[in-house]
Amino acid sequence: MVGGVNAVVLIQAEVDLIKELAQQLAELPGVAEVFSVAGQYDLVALVRVNENEQLADVISEKMRKLPGVRMTETLIAFRVYTKAEIAGAFDLGS
């Protein structure tokens, strides 16, 4: 789902729990994908829900309470661009 509310959640995790935490995150309703990454954060979760209230529930009530989550930073998307939308924007009707 591209419509609705989309967010990227950057997660700092307890190092020994990253794999288990990633699996638990991926099972949460609304979490579309979870990436293990290098750098300041350990995991990145893509969250896609229908309403802001659901976003608050997934992140504040479920995600942040999982064992191993040290800190989160949430980036709420204003717009989501897909390959299909970008290709359509340049389609000149040929």
Biopython code that builds the backbone (N, CA, C, O; Angstrom):
import numpy as np
from Bio.PDB.StructureBuilder import StructureBuilder

atoms = [
    (1, "MET", "N", (0.854, -1.183, 0.000)),
    (1, "MET", "CA", (0.000, 0.000, 0.000)),
    (1, "MET", "C", (0.890, 1.232, 0.000)),
    (1, "MET", "O", (1.707, 1.395, 0.907)),
    (2, "VAL", "N", (0.757, 2.086, -0.973)),
    (2, "VAL", "CA", (1.528, 3.317, -1.013)),
    (2, "VAL", "C", (0.717, 4.441, -0.371)),
    (2, "VAL", "O", (1.298, 5.328, 0.256)),
    (3, "GLY", "N", (-0.601, 4.426, -0.511)),
    (3, "GLY", "CA", (-1.445, 5.427, 0.120)),
    (3, "GLY", "C", (-1.482, 5.213, 1.620)),
    (3, "GLY", "O", (-0.849, 4.288, 2.129)),
    (4, "GLY", "N", (-2.209, 6.047, 2.330)),
    (4, "GLY", "CA", (-2.257, 5.913, 3.774)),
    (4, "GLY", "C", (-1.102, 6.659, 4.413)),
    (4, "GLY", "O", (-0.654, 7.686, 3.906)),
    (5, "VAL", "N", (-0.626, 6.134, 5.528)),
    (5, "VAL", "CA", (0.462, 6.758, 6.270)),
    (5, "VAL", "C", (1.680, 5.846, 6.164)),
    (5, "VAL", "O", (1.616, 4.660, 6.488)),
    (6, "ASN", "N", (2.780, 6.413, 5.709)),
    (6, "ASN", "CA", (4.018, 5.667, 5.549)),
    (6, "ASN", "C", (5.093, 6.298, 6.413)),
    (6, "ASN", "O", (5.198, 7.522, 6.498)),
    (7, "ALA", "N", (5.899, 5.447, 7.058)),
    (7, "ALA", "CA", (6.970, 5.956, 7.902)),
    (7, "ALA", "C", (8.183, 5.043, 7.802)),
    (7, "ALA", "O", (8.078, 3.845, 7.542)),
    (8, "VAL", "N", (9.335, 5.658, 8.019)),
    (8, "VAL", "CA", (10.591, 4.940, 8.123)),
    (8, "VAL", "C", (11.014, 5.077, 9.581)),
    (8, "VAL", "O", (11.123, 6.189, 10.099)),
    (9, "VAL", "N", (11.253, 3.945, 10.241)),
    (9, "VAL", "CA", (11.643, 3.969, 11.641)),
    (9, "VAL", "C", (13.093, 3.489, 11.746)),
    (9, "VAL", "O", (13.418, 2.360, 11.379)),
    (10, "LEU", "N", (13.953, 4.373, 12.254)),
    (10, "LEU", "CA", (15.362, 4.063, 12.463)),
    (10, "LEU", "C", (15.505, 3.565, 13.889)),
    (10, "LEU", "O", (15.028, 4.206, 14.826)),
    (11, "ILE", "N", (16.164, 2.418, 14.060)),
    (11, "ILE", "CA", (16.184, 1.764, 15.364)),
    (11, "ILE", "C", (17.609, 1.464, 15.812)),
    (11, "ILE", "O", (18.387, 0.853, 15.080)),
    (12, "GLN", "N", (17.941, 1.904, 17.027)),
    (12, "GLN", "CA", (19.169, 1.471, 17.673)),
    (12, "GLN", "C", (18.773, 0.318, 18.581)),
    (12, "GLN", "O", (17.818, 0.416, 19.352)),
    (13, "ALA", "N", (19.533, -0.794, 18.478)),
    (13, "ALA", "CA", (19.165, -2.007, 19.195)),
    (13, "ALA", "C", (20.320, -2.542, 20.024)),
    (13, "ALA", "O", (21.482, -2.206, 19.794)),
    (14, "GLU", "N", (19.980, -3.372, 20.982)),
    (14, "GLU", "CA", (20.992, -4.114, 21.721)),
    (14, "GLU", "C", (21.644, -5.069, 20.726)),
    (14, "GLU", "O", (20.950, -5.840, 20.064)),
    (15, "VAL", "N", (22.967, -5.026, 20.613)),
    (15, "VAL", "CA", (23.687, -5.776, 19.586)),
    (15, "VAL", "C", (23.367, -7.271, 19.619)),
    (15, "VAL", "O", (23.195, -7.884, 18.566)),
    (16, "ASP", "N", (23.285, -7.852, 20.787)),
    (16, "ASP", "CA", (23.039, -9.290, 20.901)),
    (16, "ASP", "C", (21.622, -9.696, 20.516)),
    (16, "ASP", "O", (21.339, -10.884, 20.364)),
    (17, "LEU", "N", (20.735, -8.728, 20.359)),
    (17, "LEU", "CA", (19.327, -9.037, 20.084)),
    (17, "LEU", "C", (18.870, -8.596, 18.699)),
    (17, "LEU", "O", (17.676, -8.669, 18.406)),
    (18, "ILE", "N", (19.770, -8.145, 17.846)),
    (18, "ILE", "CA", (19.374, -7.579, 16.546)),
    (18, "ILE", "C", (18.587, -8.575, 15.703)),
    (18, "ILE", "O", (17.524, -8.230, 15.187)),
    (19, "LYS", "N", (19.077, -9.786, 15.554)),
    (19, "LYS", "CA", (18.399, -10.763, 14.694)),
    (19, "LYS", "C", (16.995, -11.079, 15.209)),
    (19, "LYS", "O", (16.032, -11.068, 14.442)),
    (20, "GLU", "N", (16.882, -11.359, 16.501)),
    (20, "GLU", "CA", (15.571, -11.673, 17.085)),
    (20, "GLU", "C", (14.629, -10.479, 16.999)),
    (20, "GLU", "O", (13.443, -10.630, 16.704)),
    (21, "LEU", "N", (15.166, -9.298, 17.260)),
    (21, "LEU", "CA", (14.362, -8.083, 17.196)),
    (21, "LEU", "C", (13.855, -7.843, 15.778)),
    (21, "LEU", "O", (12.691, -7.490, 15.588)),
    (22, "ALA", "N", (14.713, -8.030, 14.790)),
    (22, "ALA", "CA", (14.304, -7.850, 13.394)),
    (22, "ALA", "C", (13.143, -8.780, 13.049)),
    (22, "ALA", "O", (12.197, -8.372, 12.375)),
    (23, "GLN", "N", (13.214, -10.012, 13.504)),
    (23, "GLN", "CA", (12.137, -10.973, 13.237)),
    (23, "GLN", "C", (10.837, -10.553, 13.923)),
    (23, "GLN", "O", (9.760, -10.655, 13.334)),
    (24, "GLN", "N", (10.938, -10.082, 15.161)),
    (24, "GLN", "CA", (9.744, -9.635, 15.882)),
    (24, "GLN", "C", (9.132, -8.399, 15.219)),
    (24, "GLN", "O", (7.912, -8.284, 15.109)),
    (25, "LEU", "N", (9.980, -7.491, 14.787)),
    (25, "LEU", "CA", (9.494, -6.287, 14.109)),
    (25, "LEU", "C", (8.758, -6.642, 12.830)),
    (25, "LEU", "O", (7.690, -6.095, 12.552)),
    (26, "ALA", "N", (9.322, -7.554, 12.052)),
    (26, "ALA", "CA", (8.727, -7.937, 10.770)),
    (26, "ALA", "C", (7.348, -8.568, 10.942)),
    (26, "ALA", "O", (6.539, -8.549, 10.014)),
    (27, "GLU", "N", (7.076, -9.120, 12.112)),
    (27, "GLU", "CA", (5.785, -9.761, 12.368)),
    (27, "GLU", "C", (4.714, -8.786, 12.845)),
    (27, "GLU", "O", (3.538, -9.147, 12.900)),
    (28, "LEU", "N", (5.094, -7.568, 13.190)),
    (28, "LEU", "CA", (4.110, -6.590, 13.669)),
    (28, "LEU", "C", (3.190, -6.162, 12.545)),
    (28, "LEU", "O", (3.648, -5.936, 11.425)),
    (29, "PRO", "N", (1.888, -6.044, 12.825)),
    (29, "PRO", "CA", (0.966, -5.526, 11.811)),
    (29, "PRO", "C", (1.377, -4.118, 11.401)),
    (29, "PRO", "O", (1.650, -3.276, 12.256)),
    (30, "GLY", "N", (1.421, -3.863, 10.118)),
    (30, "GLY", "CA", (1.786, -2.544, 9.612)),
    (30, "GLY", "C", (3.245, -2.428, 9.220)),
    (30, "GLY", "O", (3.612, -1.508, 8.488)),
    (31, "VAL", "N", (4.088, -3.339, 9.689)),
    (31, "VAL", "CA", (5.500, -3.300, 9.320)),
    (31, "VAL", "C", (5.657, -4.061, 8.009)),
    (31, "VAL", "O", (5.430, -5.269, 7.949)),
    (32, "ALA", "N", (6.049, -3.339, 6.961)),
    (32, "ALA", "CA", (6.171, -3.937, 5.637)),
    (32, "ALA", "C", (7.508, -4.640, 5.442)),
    (32, "ALA", "O", (7.566, -5.728, 4.869)),
    (33, "GLU", "N", (8.585, -4.014, 5.921)),
    (33, "GLU", "CA", (9.924, -4.570, 5.743)),
    (33, "GLU", "C", (10.817, -4.105, 6.884)),
    (33, "GLU", "O", (10.594, -3.054, 7.485)),
    (34, "VAL", "N", (11.837, -4.919, 7.168)),
    (34, "VAL", "CA", (12.845, -4.565, 8.168)),
    (34, "VAL", "C", (14.204, -4.838, 7.550)),
    (34, "VAL", "O", (14.431, -5.903, 6.975)),
    (35, "PHE", "N", (15.113, -3.866, 7.670)),
    (35, "PHE", "CA", (16.461, -3.989, 7.119)),
    (35, "PHE", "C", (17.475, -3.922, 8.245)),
    (35, "PHE", "O", (17.344, -3.104, 9.155)),
    (36, "SER", "N", (18.477, -4.771, 8.190)),
    (36, "SER", "CA", (19.635, -4.664, 9.059)),
    (36, "SER", "C", (20.611, -3.758, 8.327)),
    (36, "SER", "O", (20.921, -3.997, 7.160)),
    (37, "VAL", "N", (21.098, -2.719, 8.999)),
    (37, "VAL", "CA", (21.932, -1.722, 8.318)),
    (37, "VAL", "C", (23.194, -1.423, 9.121)),
    (37, "VAL", "O", (23.287, -1.737, 10.307)),
    (38, "ALA", "N", (24.159, -0.809, 8.444)),
    (38, "ALA", "CA", (25.385, -0.359, 9.095)),
    (38, "ALA", "C", (25.271, 1.130, 9.379)),
    (38, "ALA", "O", (24.539, 1.842, 8.691)),
    (39, "GLY", "N", (25.986, 1.598, 10.383)),
    (39, "GLY", "CA", (25.984, 3.020, 10.693)),
    (39, "GLY", "C", (25.451, 3.282, 12.077)),
    (39, "GLY", "O", (25.553, 2.433, 12.963)),
    (40, "GLN", "N", (24.882, 4.454, 12.266)),
    (40, "GLN", "CA", (24.392, 4.894, 13.568)),
    (40, "GLN", "C", (23.230, 4.037, 14.065)),
    (40, "GLN", "O", (23.044, 3.878, 15.271)),
    (41, "TYR", "N", (22.451, 3.488, 13.138)),
    (41, "TYR", "CA", (21.297, 2.661, 13.489)),
    (41, "TYR", "C", (21.574, 1.217, 13.123)),
    (41, "TYR", "O", (22.412, 0.931, 12.268)),
    (42, "ASP", "N", (20.866, 0.314, 13.773)),
    (42, "ASP", "CA", (21.055, -1.113, 13.544)),
    (42, "ASP", "C", (19.994, -1.700, 12.621)),
    (42, "ASP", "O", (20.275, -2.599, 11.829)),
    (43, "LEU", "N", (18.775, -1.185, 12.731)),
    (43, "LEU", "CA", (17.656, -1.683, 11.938)),
    (43, "LEU", "C", (16.852, -0.508, 11.389)),
    (43, "LEU", "O", (16.803, 0.567, 11.986)),
    (44, "VAL", "N", (16.227, -0.739, 10.245)),
    (44, "VAL", "CA", (15.306, 0.233, 9.654)),
    (44, "VAL", "C", (14.020, -0.521, 9.328)),
    (44, "VAL", "O", (14.045, -1.548, 8.649)),
    (45, "ALA", "N", (12.898, 0.000, 9.818)),
    (45, "ALA", "CA", (11.604, -0.624, 9.550)),
    (45, "ALA", "C", (10.756, 0.314, 8.697)),
    (45, "ALA", "O", (10.672, 1.511, 8.972)),
    (46, "LEU", "N", (10.129, -0.240, 7.661)),
    (46, "LEU", "CA", (9.181, 0.518, 6.847)),
    (46, "LEU", "C", (7.781, 0.179, 7.338)),
    (46, "LEU", "O", (7.378, -0.984, 7.345)),
    (47, "VAL", "N", (7.047, 1.204, 7.746)),
    (47, "VAL", "CA", (5.712, 1.003, 8.304)),
    (47, "VAL", "C", (4.695, 1.629, 7.367)),
    (47, "VAL", "O", (4.833, 2.780, 6.953)),
    (48, "ARG", "N", (3.670, 0.849, 7.038)),
    (48, "ARG", "CA", (2.596, 1.331, 6.164)),
    (48, "ARG", "C", (1.257, 0.982, 6.798)),
    (48, "ARG", "O", (0.920, -0.190, 6.966)),
    (49, "VAL", "N", (0.492, 2.028, 7.150)),
    (49, "VAL", "CA", (-0.816, 1.846, 7.782)),
    (49, "VAL", "C", (-1.812, 2.811, 7.143)),
    (49, "VAL", "O", (-1.439, 3.661, 6.335)),
    (50, "ASN", "N", (-3.078, 2.667, 7.514)),
    (50, "ASN", "CA", (-4.112, 3.515, 6.927)),
    (50, "ASN", "C", (-4.248, 4.877, 7.594)),
    (50, "ASN", "O", (-4.574, 5.860, 6.930)),
    (51, "GLU", "N", (-3.999, 4.945, 8.916)),
    (51, "GLU", "CA", (-4.260, 6.180, 9.651)),
    (51, "GLU", "C", (-3.141, 6.466, 10.657)),
    (51, "GLU", "O", (-2.423, 5.559, 11.077)),
    (52, "ASN", "N", (-3.006, 7.734, 11.033)),
    (52, "ASN", "CA", (-1.995, 8.135, 12.020)),
    (52, "ASN", "C", (-2.150, 7.386, 13.339)),
    (52, "ASN", "O", (-1.157, 7.030, 13.972)),
    (53, "GLU", "N", (-3.375, 7.149, 13.748)),
    (53, "GLU", "CA", (-3.623, 6.433, 15.003)),
    (53, "GLU", "C", (-2.982, 5.048, 14.976)),
    (53, "GLU", "O", (-2.419, 4.597, 15.974)),
    (54, "GLN", "N", (-3.071, 4.375, 13.826)),
    (54, "GLN", "CA", (-2.453, 3.054, 13.686)),
    (54, "GLN", "C", (-0.927, 3.165, 13.755)),
    (54, "GLN", "O", (-0.256, 2.298, 14.314)),
    (55, "LEU", "N", (-0.399, 4.229, 13.187)),
    (55, "LEU", "CA", (1.047, 4.454, 13.229)),
    (55, "LEU", "C", (1.510, 4.599, 14.673)),
    (55, "LEU", "O", (2.515, 4.009, 15.069)),
    (56, "ALA", "N", (0.789, 5.368, 15.444)),
    (56, "ALA", "CA", (1.121, 5.545, 16.860)),
    (56, "ALA", "C", (1.045, 4.222, 17.602)),
    (56, "ALA", "O", (1.887, 3.940, 18.455)),
    (57, "ASP", "N", (0.058, 3.415, 17.290)),
    (57, "ASP", "CA", (-0.094, 2.121, 17.951)),
    (57, "ASP", "C", (1.072, 1.197, 17.614)),
    (57, "ASP", "O", (1.644, 0.570, 18.506)),
    (58, "VAL", "N", (1.427, 1.110, 16.335)),
    (58, "VAL", "CA", (2.515, 0.215, 15.914)),
    (58, "VAL", "C", (3.841, 0.649, 16.525)),
    (58, "VAL", "O", (4.578, -0.180, 17.058)),
    (59, "ILE", "N", (4.150, 1.938, 16.453)),
    (59, "ILE", "CA", (5.466, 2.401, 16.897)),
    (59, "ILE", "C", (5.529, 2.581, 18.411)),
    (59, "ILE", "O", (6.396, 2.006, 19.069)),
    (60, "SER", "N", (4.628, 3.366, 18.958)),
    (60, "SER", "CA", (4.703, 3.682, 20.394)),
    (60, "SER", "C", (4.268, 2.539, 21.293)),
    (60, "SER", "O", (4.894, 2.283, 22.322)),
    (61, "GLU", "N", (3.209, 1.857, 20.914)),
    (61, "GLU", "CA", (2.659, 0.831, 21.789)),
    (61, "GLU", "C", (3.271, -0.544, 21.591)),
    (61, "GLU", "O", (3.278, -1.352, 22.520)),
    (62, "LYS", "N", (3.784, -0.825, 20.405)),
    (62, "LYS", "CA", (4.317, -2.166, 20.146)),
    (62, "LYS", "C", (5.820, -2.152, 19.896)),
    (62, "LYS", "O", (6.576, -2.780, 20.638)),
    (63, "MET", "N", (6.255, -1.452, 18.873)),
    (63, "MET", "CA", (7.656, -1.483, 18.446)),
    (63, "MET", "C", (8.612, -1.035, 19.553)),
    (63, "MET", "O", (9.581, -1.733, 19.852)),
    (64, "ARG", "N", (8.353, 0.101, 20.151)),
    (64, "ARG", "CA", (9.284, 0.673, 21.132)),
    (64, "ARG", "C", (9.347, -0.133, 22.427)),
    (64, "ARG", "O", (10.278, 0.034, 23.215)),
    (65, "LYS", "N", (8.359, -1.008, 22.652)),
    (65, "LYS", "CA", (8.326, -1.810, 23.871)),
    (65, "LYS", "C", (8.979, -3.174, 23.706)),
    (65, "LYS", "O", (9.070, -3.931, 24.672)),
    (66, "LEU", "N", (9.435, -3.503, 22.500)),
    (66, "LEU", "CA", (10.070, -4.799, 22.284)),
    (66, "LEU", "C", (11.421, -4.848, 22.983)),
    (66, "LEU", "O", (12.154, -3.858, 22.980)),
    (67, "PRO", "N", (11.762, -5.990, 23.584)),
    (67, "PRO", "CA", (13.072, -6.134, 24.214)),
    (67, "PRO", "C", (14.183, -5.942, 23.181)),
    (67, "PRO", "O", (14.135, -6.509, 22.089)),
    (68, "GLY", "N", (15.165, -5.150, 23.537)),
    (68, "GLY", "CA", (16.291, -4.917, 22.641)),
    (68, "GLY", "C", (16.253, -3.576, 21.936)),
    (68, "GLY", "O", (17.266, -3.146, 21.386)),
    (69, "VAL", "N", (15.104, -2.900, 21.939)),
    (69, "VAL", "CA", (15.012, -1.577, 21.312)),
    (69, "VAL", "C", (15.598, -0.554, 22.284)),
    (69, "VAL", "O", (15.087, -0.377, 23.390)),
    (70, "ARG", "N", (16.660, 0.111, 21.869)),
    (70, "ARG", "CA", (17.283, 1.135, 22.713)),
    (70, "ARG", "C", (16.718, 2.512, 22.411)),
    (70, "ARG", "O", (16.481, 3.306, 23.321)),
    (71, "MET", "N", (16.500, 2.797, 21.119)),
    (71, "MET", "CA", (16.020, 4.116, 20.704)),
    (71, "MET", "C", (15.427, 4.012, 19.314)),
    (71, "MET", "O", (15.864, 3.194, 18.505)),
    (72, "THR", "N", (14.428, 4.841, 19.034)),
    (72, "THR", "CA", (13.877, 4.909, 17.677)),
    (72, "THR", "C", (13.800, 6.365, 17.235)),
    (72, "THR", "O", (13.703, 7.285, 18.047)),
    (73, "GLU", "N", (13.847, 6.537, 15.924)),
    (73, "GLU", "CA", (13.601, 7.840, 15.310)),
    (73, "GLU", "C", (12.673, 7.578, 14.136)),
    (73, "GLU", "O", (12.972, 6.754, 13.271)),
    (74, "THR", "N", (11.548, 8.279, 14.109)),
    (74, "THR", "CA", (10.532, 8.033, 13.087)),
    (74, "THR", "C", (10.498, 9.172, 12.087)),
    (74, "THR", "O", (10.415, 10.344, 12.456)),
    (75, "LEU", "N", (10.564, 8.805, 10.812)),
    (75, "LEU", "CA", (10.447, 9.758, 9.715)),
    (75, "LEU", "C", (9.128, 9.479, 9.005)),
    (75, "LEU", "O", (8.976, 8.435, 8.371)),
    (76, "ILE", "N", (8.175, 10.402, 9.105)),
    (76, "ILE", "CA", (6.881, 10.223, 8.450)),
    (76, "ILE", "C", (6.977, 10.769, 7.035)),
    (76, "ILE", "O", (7.411, 11.901, 6.821)),
    (77, "ALA", "N", (6.569, 9.958, 6.076)),
    (77, "ALA", "CA", (6.667, 10.343, 4.668)),
    (77, "ALA", "C", (5.510, 11.262, 4.280)),
    (77, "ALA", "O", (4.352, 10.982, 4.588)),
    (78, "PHE", "N", (5.839, 12.361, 3.602)),
    (78, "PHE", "CA", (4.806, 13.235, 3.040)),
    (78, "PHE", "C", (4.275, 12.649, 1.744)),
    (78, "PHE", "O", (3.069, 12.654, 1.495)),
    (79, "ARG", "N", (5.190, 12.139, 0.917)),
    (79, "ARG", "CA", (4.833, 11.523, -0.360)),
    (79, "ARG", "C", (5.696, 10.285, -0.545)),
    (79, "ARG", "O", (6.819, 10.209, -0.046)),
    (80, "VAL", "N", (5.148, 9.317, -1.272)),
    (80, "VAL", "CA", (5.898, 8.114, -1.617)),
    (80, "VAL", "C", (5.950, 8.042, -3.128)),
    (80, "VAL", "O", (4.920, 8.124, -3.798)),
    (81, "TYR", "N", (7.141, 7.891, -3.660)),
    (81, "TYR", "CA", (7.331, 7.795, -5.096)),
    (81, "TYR", "C", (7.692, 6.364, -5.458)),
    (81, "TYR", "O", (8.604, 5.783, -4.871)),
    (82, "THR", "N", (6.984, 5.799, -6.416)),
    (82, "THR", "CA", (7.287, 4.453, -6.884)),
    (82, "THR", "C", (7.810, 4.526, -8.309)),
    (82, "THR", "O", (7.646, 5.543, -8.983)),
    (83, "LYS", "N", (8.436, 3.457, -8.765)),
    (83, "LYS", "CA", (8.936, 3.416, -10.140)),
    (83, "LYS", "C", (7.811, 3.630, -11.135)),
    (83, "LYS", "O", (7.981, 4.339, -12.127)),
    (84, "ALA", "N", (6.660, 3.019, -10.877)),
    (84, "ALA", "CA", (5.522, 3.146, -11.792)),
    (84, "ALA", "C", (5.043, 4.593, -11.890)),
    (84, "ALA", "O", (4.738, 5.071, -12.983)),
    (85, "GLU", "N", (4.975, 5.289, -10.760)),
    (85, "GLU", "CA", (4.531, 6.687, -10.765)),
    (85, "GLU", "C", (5.532, 7.569, -11.476)),
    (85, "GLU", "O", (5.143, 8.461, -12.230)),
    (86, "ILE", "N", (6.816, 7.339, -11.253)),
    (86, "ILE", "CA", (7.847, 8.125, -11.896)),
    (86, "ILE", "C", (7.845, 7.895, -13.402)),
    (86, "ILE", "O", (7.963, 8.844, -14.177)),
    (87, "ALA", "N", (7.711, 6.645, -13.815)),
    (87, "ALA", "CA", (7.659, 6.328, -15.245)),
    (87, "ALA", "C", (6.439, 6.979, -15.879)),
    (87, "ALA", "O", (6.529, 7.493, -16.993)),
    (88, "GLY", "N", (5.296, 6.966, -15.189)),
    (88, "GLY", "CA", (4.074, 7.569, -15.697)),
    (88, "GLY", "C", (4.202, 9.083, -15.851)),
    (88, "GLY", "O", (3.597, 9.670, -16.748)),
    (89, "ALA", "N", (4.976, 9.704, -14.992)),
    (89, "ALA", "CA", (5.154, 11.161, -15.047)),
    (89, "ALA", "C", (5.909, 11.567, -16.312)),
    (89, "ALA", "O", (5.761, 12.688, -16.800)),
    (90, "PHE", "N", (6.711, 10.656, -16.833)),
    (90, "PHE", "CA", (7.516, 10.968, -18.029)),
    (90, "PHE", "C", (6.942, 10.343, -19.283)),
    (90, "PHE", "O", (7.533, 10.455, -20.357)),
    (91, "ASP", "N", (5.793, 9.682, -19.163)),
    (91, "ASP", "CA", (5.151, 9.083, -20.332)),
    (91, "ASP", "C", (4.486, 10.173, -21.139)),
    (91, "ASP", "O", (3.553, 10.829, -20.675)),
    (92, "LEU", "N", (4.972, 10.359, -22.345)),
    (92, "LEU", "CA", (4.463, 11.429, -23.213)),
    (92, "LEU", "C", (3.412, 10.926, -24.178)),
    (92, "LEU", "O", (3.093, 11.597, -25.160)),
    (93, "GLY", "N", (2.861, 9.730, -23.902)),
    (93, "GLY", "CA", (1.805, 9.218, -24.749)),
    (93, "GLY", "C", (2.301, 8.682, -26.077)),
    (93, "GLY", "O", (1.562, 8.688, -27.061)),
    (94, "SER", "N", (3.541, 8.219, -26.122)),
    (94, "SER", "CA", (4.081, 7.709, -27.382)),
    (94, "SER", "C", (3.581, 6.358, -27.726)),
    (94, "SER", "O", (3.953, 5.806, -28.761)),
]
sb = StructureBuilder()
sb.init_structure("model")
sb.init_model(0)
sb.init_chain("A")
sb.init_seg("    ")
for serial, (resi, resn, name, xyz) in enumerate(atoms, 1):
    if name == "N":
        sb.init_residue(resn, " ", resi, " ")
    sb.init_atom(name, np.array(xyz, "f"), 0.0, 1.0, " ", f" {name:<3s}", serial, name[0])
structure = sb.get_structure()
